[in-house]
Amino acid sequence: MSGILDSVNQRTQLVGQNRLELLLFRLNGRQRFGINVFKVREVLQCPPLTSIPKLNSLVRGVAHIRGQTISVIDLSMATGGKRIENLDNAFIVIAEYNRSVQGFLVGAVERIINTNWDAIMPPPKGTGRASYLTAVTEIENELIEILDVEKILNEISPLGTDVSDEVAATLTTEGSEGKIIFIADDSSVARSQVKKALTTLGLEIELAKNGMEALRRLKVLAEETGDVTDKVGVLVSDIEMPEMDGYTLTAEIKNSPELQNLHVVLHTSLSGVFNEAMVKKVGADDFIAKFHPDELATAVQRWLVNTDK
């Protein structure tokens, strides 16, 4: 166990080439779950938690870790299960989203496994809108569930999605009339957040649930004219997605004659400075490391009116 915990920080550096590593854990039962190691700062046994009045009922308390006060979310309760009772044997997964740090209380931590994004599949049909799954994969003949952490965090502390009046007044899409803004993201909450922020631009918006779905649709849109930019103004893509991640999607676009002129903005809740190096490597035009409506709308508008090819 100590080997797993000690190695998390070093192993977060795996990115690109459509590969990822998953930290496997359990909540209250036998079902195993996974979280991308790239999201994880560290894993530690649950320290003493301090209760604070008026906390969200899903937050079990706060922990003081390395000089920082971190809210600890009971991941079992947050997904509709029973609270994790035995804190002495529980663990906290410290993760960073949108440049903020959260602790996720889990029942047990197992190990890290290396896999490909093409082995990560969308959740089965029929799971319903209330499902907290964003993807699934199979390890040792067992289904591993990957949770939609953005949805969990949004239910606890919703992010604002409206572009400010000041920024909205400066936005223009002159020259891009009739074009589509294309959004690719596996999280239903993230897709909704990005779509609402970009609705201010007044253009049609099309959505895809993963990189493979986005690539196929973009190629269809390009078939009629031979250049997708005749129909699509900008692609806003998540990085983490089943079947094909955002880095691989971008590389495929930039290597396809009919798609290569499309401006690509990579947008993610993942934190990490070396994302910027990967953005340049795969040829993306822009990178936004935090959901902020004003910043996102401004970036997309900039690339809509930038007609350089």
C-alpha positions as CSV (number, residue, x, y, z in Angstrom):
1,M,0.0,0.0,0.0
2,S,2.7,2.5,0.9
3,G,4.3,1.9,-2.5
4,I,1.1,3.0,-4.2
5,L,0.7,6.1,-2.1
6,D,4.4,7.1,-2.5
7,S,4.3,6.7,-6.3
8,V,1.2,8.8,-7.1
9,N,3.0,12.1,-7.4
10,Q,5.6,10.8,-9.9
11,R,3.1,8.8,-12.0
12,T,0.8,11.8,-12.6
13,Q,3.2,12.8,-15.4
14,L,1.8,10.2,-17.9
15,V,-0.1,12.1,-20.5
16,G,-0.5,12.0,-24.3
17,Q,-0.4,9.1,-26.7
18,N,-4.0,8.3,-25.7
19,R,-2.9,6.6,-22.5
20,L,-3.7,7.1,-18.8
21,E,-3.3,5.5,-15.4
22,L,-6.2,4.9,-13.1
23,L,-6.0,4.8,-9.3
24,L,-8.5,2.0,-8.3
25,F,-10.5,2.4,-5.1
26,R,-13.6,1.1,-3.3
27,L,-16.3,3.0,-1.4
28,N,-18.5,0.8,0.8
29,G,-18.9,-2.4,-1.2
30,R,-17.1,-4.7,-3.6
31,Q,-17.5,-2.4,-6.7
32,R,-14.2,-0.9,-7.8
33,F,-14.0,2.7,-9.1
34,G,-11.2,4.6,-10.9
35,I,-9.9,8.1,-11.0
36,N,-7.2,9.4,-13.5
37,V,-3.9,9.6,-11.6
38,F,-3.3,12.9,-13.4
39,K,-6.0,14.4,-11.2
40,V,-4.4,13.2,-8.0
41,R,-2.0,15.1,-5.8
42,E,-1.6,12.4,-3.2
43,V,-3.4,9.7,-1.3
44,L,-3.3,9.4,2.5
45,Q,-5.0,7.6,5.3
46,C,-7.9,9.7,6.6
47,P,-6.6,12.2,9.2
48,P,-8.8,13.7,11.9
49,L,-11.7,15.7,10.4
50,T,-13.0,19.0,11.8
51,S,-16.7,19.6,11.6
52,I,-17.8,23.1,10.6
53,P,-21.3,24.4,10.9
54,K,-23.5,24.7,7.8
55,L,-21.2,22.5,5.6
56,N,-22.9,20.7,2.8
57,S,-24.2,17.4,4.1
58,L,-21.9,15.5,1.7
59,V,-18.8,17.2,3.2
60,R,-17.7,15.1,6.2
61,G,-15.5,17.9,7.5
62,V,-12.2,19.6,6.7
63,A,-8.7,18.3,7.0
64,H,-5.6,20.3,7.7
65,I,-2.9,18.9,5.3
66,R,0.5,20.4,4.6
67,G,-0.6,23.9,5.8
68,Q,-3.8,23.8,3.7
69,T,-7.4,23.4,4.8
70,I,-9.2,20.9,2.5
71,S,-12.9,20.0,2.4
72,V,-13.4,16.2,2.5
73,I,-16.3,14.9,0.4
74,D,-17.8,11.5,1.2
75,L,-17.7,10.0,-2.3
76,S,-20.1,7.2,-1.4
77,M,-22.7,9.6,-0.1
78,A,-22.2,12.0,-3.1
79,T,-23.1,9.2,-5.5
80,G,-26.2,8.1,-3.6
81,G,-24.7,5.4,-1.4
82,K,-24.2,5.0,2.4
83,R,-21.8,7.2,4.3
84,I,-18.3,5.7,5.0
85,E,-18.4,4.9,8.7
86,N,-15.0,3.5,9.6
87,L,-12.8,6.6,9.1
88,D,-9.8,4.9,10.9
89,N,-9.5,2.5,7.9
90,A,-10.6,5.0,5.2
91,F,-8.4,7.1,2.8
92,I,-8.5,10.5,1.3
93,V,-7.7,11.1,-2.4
94,I,-6.5,14.6,-2.7
95,A,-7.4,15.9,-6.2
96,E,-7.2,19.2,-8.0
97,Y,-10.0,20.5,-10.4
98,N,-10.3,24.0,-11.8
99,R,-7.3,25.0,-9.7
100,S,-9.0,24.2,-6.4
101,V,-8.2,21.3,-4.2
102,Q,-10.7,18.8,-2.8
103,G,-10.4,15.7,-0.7
104,F,-12.5,12.6,-1.6
105,L,-13.2,10.1,1.2
106,V,-13.0,6.5,0.0
107,G,-13.3,3.2,1.8
108,A,-10.1,1.6,0.4
109,V,-7.4,2.3,-2.1
110,E,-6.0,-0.6,-4.2
111,R,-3.5,0.1,-6.9
112,I,-2.6,1.9,-10.1
113,I,-3.2,0.4,-13.5
114,N,-2.0,1.5,-16.9
115,T,-4.4,1.5,-19.8
116,N,-5.4,3.2,-23.0
117,W,-8.2,5.7,-23.5
118,D,-9.6,3.5,-26.2
119,A,-10.3,0.9,-23.5
120,I,-12.3,3.5,-21.6
121,M,-15.9,3.4,-22.8
122,P,-19.0,5.6,-22.3
123,P,-21.4,4.2,-19.7
124,P,-24.0,1.7,-20.8
125,K,-27.2,3.1,-22.3
126,G,-30.1,3.2,-19.9
127,T,-28.1,4.5,-16.9
128,G,-30.2,7.6,-16.9
129,R,-29.5,11.2,-16.3
130,A,-29.1,10.7,-12.6
131,S,-26.1,8.4,-13.2
132,Y,-22.8,9.6,-11.8
133,L,-20.8,7.5,-14.3
134,T,-18.8,9.2,-17.0
135,A,-17.1,6.1,-18.3
136,V,-16.4,2.4,-17.6
137,T,-13.6,0.0,-18.4
138,E,-12.9,-3.7,-17.8
139,I,-10.0,-4.9,-15.6
140,E,-9.5,-8.5,-14.8
141,N,-13.0,-9.4,-16.1
142,E,-14.5,-6.8,-13.7
143,L,-16.3,-3.6,-14.6
144,I,-14.5,-0.5,-13.3
145,E,-16.7,2.6,-12.9
146,I,-15.2,6.0,-13.5
147,L,-17.2,8.8,-11.8
148,D,-18.3,12.1,-13.2
149,V,-16.4,14.2,-10.6
150,E,-17.5,17.5,-12.3
151,K,-21.1,16.6,-11.7
152,I,-20.4,15.7,-8.0
153,L,-18.6,19.0,-7.4
154,N,-21.2,21.0,-9.3
155,E,-24.0,19.6,-7.1
156,I,-22.0,20.6,-3.9
157,S,-20.8,24.0,-5.2
158,P,-22.2,25.1,-8.5
159,L,-20.1,27.1,-10.9
160,G,-21.5,30.3,-12.4
161,T,-22.0,29.8,-16.2
162,D,-23.1,33.3,-17.3
163,V,-20.8,35.6,-19.2
164,S,-20.6,39.0,-17.5
165,D,-22.4,42.0,-19.1
166,E,-19.1,43.8,-19.6
167,V,-17.5,40.9,-21.6
168,A,-20.7,40.1,-23.5
169,A,-20.8,43.7,-24.7
170,T,-17.4,43.2,-26.4
171,L,-18.1,39.9,-28.1
172,T,-18.5,39.8,-31.8
173,T,-18.7,36.9,-34.3
174,E,-18.6,39.1,-37.4
175,G,-17.5,36.9,-40.3
176,S,-18.5,33.7,-38.6
177,E,-22.2,33.9,-39.1
178,G,-23.8,30.5,-39.8
179,K,-20.9,28.5,-38.4
180,I,-21.0,26.0,-35.6
181,I,-19.2,26.0,-32.3
182,F,-18.3,22.4,-31.6
183,I,-17.9,21.1,-28.0
184,A,-16.5,17.7,-27.1
185,D,-16.7,16.6,-23.4
186,D,-17.6,13.4,-21.7
187,S,-19.1,15.1,-18.6
188,S,-22.8,16.0,-19.1
189,V,-22.3,18.8,-16.5
190,A,-19.2,20.2,-18.2
191,R,-20.9,20.1,-21.6
192,S,-23.8,22.1,-20.2
193,Q,-21.5,24.6,-18.5
194,V,-19.5,25.3,-21.7
195,K,-22.6,25.4,-23.9
196,K,-24.3,27.9,-21.7
197,A,-21.2,30.2,-21.5
198,L,-20.8,30.1,-25.3
199,T,-24.5,30.6,-26.1
200,T,-23.7,34.3,-25.6
201,L,-21.9,34.3,-29.0
202,G,-25.2,33.6,-30.8
203,L,-23.9,30.7,-33.0
204,E,-25.3,27.2,-33.3
205,I,-23.6,24.8,-30.9
206,E,-23.1,21.1,-31.5
207,L,-22.0,18.6,-28.9
208,A,-20.1,15.3,-28.8
209,K,-19.6,13.0,-25.8
210,N,-16.0,12.0,-26.6
211,G,-13.1,12.5,-28.9
212,M,-13.9,9.6,-31.3
213,E,-17.5,10.8,-31.7
214,A,-16.2,14.4,-32.3
215,L,-13.7,13.2,-34.9
216,R,-16.2,11.2,-36.9
217,R,-18.7,14.0,-36.9
218,L,-16.2,16.6,-38.0
219,K,-15.1,14.4,-40.9
220,V,-18.8,14.2,-42.0
221,L,-19.1,18.0,-41.8
222,A,-16.0,18.3,-43.9
223,E,-17.1,15.9,-46.7
224,E,-19.2,18.4,-48.6
225,T,-16.7,21.2,-49.1
226,G,-13.4,19.5,-48.2
227,D,-12.6,21.9,-45.4
228,V,-14.4,21.7,-42.1
229,T,-13.9,25.4,-41.4
230,D,-16.5,26.2,-44.0
231,K,-19.0,24.9,-41.4
232,V,-17.3,24.9,-38.0
233,G,-15.7,28.0,-36.5
234,V,-14.0,26.5,-33.4
235,L,-13.7,23.2,-31.5
236,V,-13.7,23.4,-27.7
237,S,-12.5,20.0,-26.4
238,D,-12.0,18.4,-23.0
239,I,-8.7,16.5,-22.5
240,E,-10.0,13.5,-20.6
241,M,-12.5,11.5,-22.7
242,P,-13.4,7.9,-23.4
243,E,-12.1,6.2,-26.5
244,M,-10.0,9.1,-27.6
245,D,-8.6,11.9,-25.4
246,G,-8.4,15.6,-26.4
247,Y,-4.7,15.5,-27.1
248,T,-5.1,12.6,-29.6
249,L,-8.2,14.3,-31.1
250,T,-6.2,17.5,-31.7
251,A,-3.3,15.6,-33.3
252,E,-5.7,13.7,-35.6
253,I,-7.4,17.0,-36.6
254,K,-4.0,18.7,-37.4
255,N,-2.9,15.7,-39.4
256,S,-6.1,15.6,-41.5
257,P,-6.1,17.9,-44.6
258,E,-9.8,18.5,-44.4
259,L,-9.7,19.3,-40.7
260,Q,-6.2,20.9,-40.1
261,N,-7.4,24.5,-40.4
262,L,-9.9,24.1,-37.6
263,H,-9.0,26.2,-34.5
264,V,-8.9,23.9,-31.4
265,V,-9.2,25.2,-27.8
266,L,-8.4,22.6,-25.2
267,H,-10.5,23.2,-22.1
268,T,-10.2,21.1,-19.0
269,S,-10.6,21.0,-15.2
270,L,-7.3,19.3,-14.9
271,S,-4.4,21.3,-13.4
272,G,-0.8,21.0,-14.3
273,V,1.7,23.3,-15.9
274,F,3.0,20.8,-18.4
275,N,-0.4,20.7,-20.1
276,E,0.8,23.8,-22.0
277,A,3.7,21.8,-23.4
278,M,1.4,19.1,-24.6
279,V,-0.9,21.7,-26.2
280,K,2.0,22.9,-28.3
281,K,3.1,19.4,-29.1
282,V,-0.2,18.3,-30.6
283,G,-0.8,21.7,-32.3
284,A,-3.8,23.1,-30.3
285,D,-4.4,26.8,-30.7
286,D,-5.3,27.6,-27.1
287,F,-5.5,26.0,-23.7
288,I,-7.8,27.0,-20.8
289,A,-7.1,25.3,-17.5
290,K,-10.1,26.4,-15.6
291,F,-13.8,26.9,-16.4
292,H,-14.5,30.6,-16.3
293,P,-17.3,31.9,-18.6
294,D,-15.7,35.2,-19.5
295,E,-12.3,33.7,-20.2
296,L,-13.8,30.8,-22.3
297,A,-16.1,33.1,-24.3
298,T,-13.3,35.6,-25.0
299,A,-10.9,32.8,-26.2
300,V,-13.5,31.2,-28.5
301,Q,-14.5,34.6,-29.9
302,R,-10.8,35.4,-30.6
303,W,-10.4,32.2,-32.6
304,L,-13.7,32.7,-34.4
305,V,-12.6,36.0,-35.9
306,N,-9.0,34.8,-36.5
307,T,-9.2,33.6,-40.0
308,D,-5.5,32.8,-40.5
309,K,-5.0,29.3,-41.7
